[in-house]
Amino acid sequence: MSKKKFLLEEEQLPKYYYNIAADLPVELPPALHPGTMQPIGPNDLEPLFPTELIFQEVSKERNIEIPVKVREVYRIYRPSPLIRATGLEKILDTPAKIYYKYEGNSPTGSHKPNTAIPQAYYNALNGVKKITTETGAGQWGSALSYAASIFGIDVTVFMVAVSYMQKPYRKAMIETFGGKVYASPSHHTNAGRSILSVTPDSPGSLGIAISEAVEIAASNNDTKYALGSVLNHVLLHQTIIGNEAIQQFEMTGDYPDIVIGCAGGGSNFAGFCFPFIGEKLRGGKNIRAIAVEPSACPSLTQGEYKYDFGDTAKTTPLIKMHTLGNEFIPPSIHAGGLRYHGMAPLVSHLKELDLIEAKAVTQNECFKAGIMFAKSEGIIPAPEANHAVKAAIDEALLCKKSGEKKIIAFNLCGHGYFDMASYSSFLNNELIDFAQNENEIQNMRA
Ligand SMILES: *Cc1c(COP(=O)(O)O)cnc(C)c1O
């Protein structure tokens, strides 16, 4: 079977990130200061982030240059391949063409280094010596730990307790790159201690871990904070994925009808899809973009679109997003990277403008799709990535029914080689499907 990979030459590596704020038909609602309820300004963010990232957070410039030093590090693993999934097409017996962009070749196995590297770089440029952060499944913690080690910065990671136990090798990976890891909630912060006093065996959540990391950064002058998803500048850095994909599609002679990404905080979905949506907004092809989330944590499909805090202790600015409520603690599903109560404001905004679609799927159907992909394509996807695989398969099967030869492209945002325990659970029929029911979500909000 011939496997088609589309790779760019080194000199064709994108020189710019794509900022969708430049092309939005309606401006993004601003983040608000929780005290004054006024839009936050650069001064409010300065204790937490370096100047350049604050600038990028609010920029309306369409193309933002990627610094030369960042491009040098990207060259270790970029461009990532765009691959025609001929094996998957064959077992599905679909007339559709399926392509995937593979981000699992990065140093830590996911798309996360795409933003960890520039974030560490801009912090180093500002003379920052320490960074705190949170991590769900451990993907972000390991990516930041790797990137910070390149630029000589110390990292402390608050890792969601359930993942700390489920994914010991992710913890070891963070430590290998020199990062320090605490299970969250922890005894190291007020936020952590107050949760533990009520719920000593709390499985933790990204919302809690963010509170802990922000608390340390806000109370120490030499320490800044970094977030691995949700914020505009994070989504911006991830657009290198879609920018590359657009160039690679030129080599294939195809252009997607449907682009798909899984969505936790929204960064890999945005990174892959926004450049295509941008072309559509500027008069290009009318593609569909689908964000796929777990039915156990369905912020885009069932959350309310409103101003909410990004964290559980209510310390962050208020951001307008689809949210299940900042106190929502999702069930302990294996796609740990998708257990966030909210969604990136930009992704939420596009959903409100009907520029993207959203869909929720259960973990068993995702693992089933992931195993079909592994057998036919030879890569075992991360449990998070399986959400995108599942949606791509669904679309390809619809094409089989209708006979349409659509071109379906999805982002395979990471490999699952540190997640084999979850594959074992699935293969042993031990995975439980959680679906949030509308009433329970209403009660949580009350
Ligand atoms: C972190 C992570 C996600 C979820 O985060 P997004 O910001 O929604 O991309 C998804 N997949 C993988 C492999 C991750 O590491």
The ligand as an SDF file (V2000), in Angstrom:
LIG
                    3D

 15 15  0  0  0  0  0  0  0  0999 V2000
   -3.5880   19.2980   25.5610 C   0  0  0  0  0  0  0  0  0  0  0  0
   -4.0310   18.4070   24.5230 C   0  0  0  0  0  0  0  0  0  0  0  0
   -5.3120   18.5520   23.9580 C   0  0  0  0  0  0  0  0  0  0  0  0
   -6.3210   19.5570   24.3970 C   0  0  0  0  0  0  0  0  0  0  0  0
   -5.9560   20.8630   24.3210 O   0  0  0  0  0  0  0  0  0  0  0  0
   -6.4030   21.8540   23.1710 P   0  0  0  0  0  0  0  0  0  0  0  0
   -5.9540   23.1650   23.6510 O   0  0  0  0  0  0  0  0  0  0  0  0
   -7.8910   21.7450   23.0130 O   0  0  0  0  0  0  0  0  0  0  0  0
   -5.6880   21.4190   21.9410 O   0  0  0  0  0  0  0  0  0  0  0  0
   -5.6580   17.6880   22.9480 C   0  0  0  0  0  0  0  0  0  0  0  0
   -4.8240   16.7280   22.5190 N   0  0  0  0  0  0  0  0  0  0  0  0
   -3.6050   16.5500   23.0300 C   0  0  0  0  0  0  0  0  0  0  0  0
   -2.7400   15.4530   22.5060 C   0  0  0  0  0  0  0  0  0  0  0  0
   -3.1620   17.3920   24.0530 C   0  0  0  0  0  0  0  0  0  0  0  0
   -1.9430   17.2420   24.5530 O   0  0  0  0  0  0  0  0  0  0  0  0
  1  2  1  0
  2  3  1  0
  2 14  2  0
  3  4  1  0
  3 10  2  0
  4  5  1  0
  5  6  1  0
  6  7  2  0
  6  8  1  0
  6  9  1  0
 10 11  1  0
 11 12  2  0
 12 13  1  0
 12 14  1  0
 14 15  1  0
M  END
$$$$
